[in-house]
């Protein structure tokens, strides 16, 4: 019998190192955890992670199902690069 449960062994982790204001920023979402960074950097990481998840949903895949090439293509697209 095939299980409908997805393998949850994948996650995006983002770490921003440019904060100078003393704020501790942490954002968690489906498939990602983001920590640190300036307000601008943290917002950009959050936007990228959300766009990445939207693309995963469109493809009907979980992050653990992506090949390295597919992951990189989706990340470039999500980051606008």
C-alpha positions in Angstrom: 0.0 0.0 0.0 1.4 3.4 -1.0 1.4 6.1 1.7 0.0 9.5 0.9 2.3 11.1 3.4 5.1 13.2 2.0 8.7 12.8 3.0 9.4 15.9 5.1 13.2 15.7 5.0 13.7 19.0 3.2 13.7 22.5 4.4 15.0 25.9 3.4 17.1 27.6 6.0 18.1 31.2 5.6 20.5 33.2 7.7 21.1 36.9 7.3 24.3 38.3 8.8 23.9 42.0 8.0 21.8 43.2 11.0 23.2 46.2 12.9 20.1 47.2 14.8 20.2 44.5 17.5 16.8 43.1 16.4 16.4 39.3 16.4 14.3 38.3 13.4 13.0 34.8 13.0 10.3 33.7 10.5 9.0 30.1 10.2 6.8 28.8 7.5 6.0 25.7 5.5 9.3 24.3 4.4 11.4 27.2 5.7 13.1 28.8 8.7 14.7 32.2 8.4 16.9 33.9 11.0 18.7 37.2 11.3 19.5 39.9 8.8 18.6 43.5 8.5 14.9 44.3 8.1 15.4 44.5 4.3 17.4 41.3 4.1 14.9 39.4 6.2 12.0 40.7 4.2 13.7 39.6 0.9 14.4 36.1 2.3 10.8 35.8 3.4 9.5 36.9 0.0 11.8 34.4 -1.7 10.8 31.5 0.5 7.1 32.3 0.0 7.5 32.4 -3.8 9.5 29.2 -3.7 6.7 27.5 -1.8 4.1 28.8 -4.2 6.1 27.2 -7.1 6.3 23.9 -5.1 2.5 24.0 -4.8 2.0 24.7 -8.5 4.2 21.7 -9.3 2.5 19.5 -6.7 5.8 18.6 -5.1 7.5 18.6 -1.7 11.0 20.2 -1.4 12.5 16.7 -0.8 11.3 15.5 -4.2 13.3 18.1 -6.1 16.5 17.4 -8.0 19.4 19.7 -7.4 18.9 21.3 -10.8 15.1 21.8 -10.2 15.8 23.3 -6.8 18.3 25.7 -8.2 16.0 26.8 -11.1 13.1 27.3 -8.7 15.3 29.3 -6.3 16.6 31.6 -9.0 13.1 32.2 -10.2 11.8 32.9 -6.7 14.6 35.3 -5.9 14.1 37.2 -9.2 17.6 36.3 -10.4 
